[in-house]
């Protein structure tokens, strides 16, 4: 079985919420898996609210300042929530861990996946970090659910 299993995902999310997840484990893949768990179980609107708070709090625990150049990034977080919601749309009823495994095996898991939608200049801007910016390359609605 691929990472994460049901147990691994539940453990990861529990440690995220408790702010006990070490910085070394707060990887890009962990961000995506935690995001998947939230979107899968709570829907995109509630997931975004909880991820905003959770990421900022975990950054504080790690000593990572949430500033104009570091820490929480609103556009990246919101874009991934929207893309994850599109990725899991439909009546397939798969468990969150299975969806996370599929996501992590997909092109959306690549670190530069958002550059299909955003120019690097826009995505890395202070404005994008502070608040939501629409993509300047391709609308997020162009994301298709994989077969």
Secondary structure as the mmCIF struct_conf table of DSSP 4:
data_model
#
loop_
_struct_conf.conf_type_id
_struct_conf.id
_struct_conf.beg_label_comp_id
_struct_conf.beg_label_asym_id
_struct_conf.beg_label_seq_id
_struct_conf.end_label_comp_id
_struct_conf.end_label_asym_id
_struct_conf.end_label_seq_id
HELX_LH_PP_P HELX_LH_PP_P1 UNK A 2 UNK A 2
BEND BEND1 UNK A 3 UNK A 3
HELX_LH_PP_P HELX_LH_PP_P2 UNK A 4 UNK A 5
HELX_RH_AL_P HELX_RH_AL_P1 UNK A 6 UNK A 18
TURN_TY1_P TURN_TY1_P1 UNK A 19 UNK A 19
BEND BEND2 UNK A 21 UNK A 21
HELX_RH_3T_P HELX_RH_3T_P1 UNK A 23 UNK A 25
HELX_RH_AL_P HELX_RH_AL_P2 UNK A 28 UNK A 42
HELX_RH_AL_P HELX_RH_AL_P3 UNK A 44 UNK A 62
TURN_TY1_P TURN_TY1_P2 UNK A 63 UNK A 63
BEND BEND3 UNK A 67 UNK A 71
HELX_RH_AL_P HELX_RH_AL_P4 UNK A 74 UNK A 88
BEND BEND4 UNK A 90 UNK A 91
HELX_RH_AL_P HELX_RH_AL_P5 UNK A 96 UNK A 104
TURN_TY1_P TURN_TY1_P3 UNK A 105 UNK A 105
BEND BEND5 UNK A 106 UNK A 106
HELX_RH_3T_P HELX_RH_3T_P2 UNK A 107 UNK A 109
BEND BEND6 UNK A 110 UNK A 110
TURN_TY1_P TURN_TY1_P4 UNK A 111 UNK A 112
HELX_RH_3T_P HELX_RH_3T_P3 UNK A 113 UNK A 116
TURN_TY1_P TURN_TY1_P5 UNK A 117 UNK A 117
BEND BEND7 UNK A 118 UNK A 118
HELX_RH_AL_P HELX_RH_AL_P6 UNK A 120 UNK A 123
TURN_TY1_P TURN_TY1_P6 UNK A 124 UNK A 124
BEND BEND8 UNK A 125 UNK A 125
HELX_RH_AL_P HELX_RH_AL_P7 UNK A 126 UNK A 130
BEND BEND9 UNK A 131 UNK A 131
BEND BEND10 UNK A 136 UNK A 138
HELX_RH_3T_P HELX_RH_3T_P4 UNK A 140 UNK A 142
#
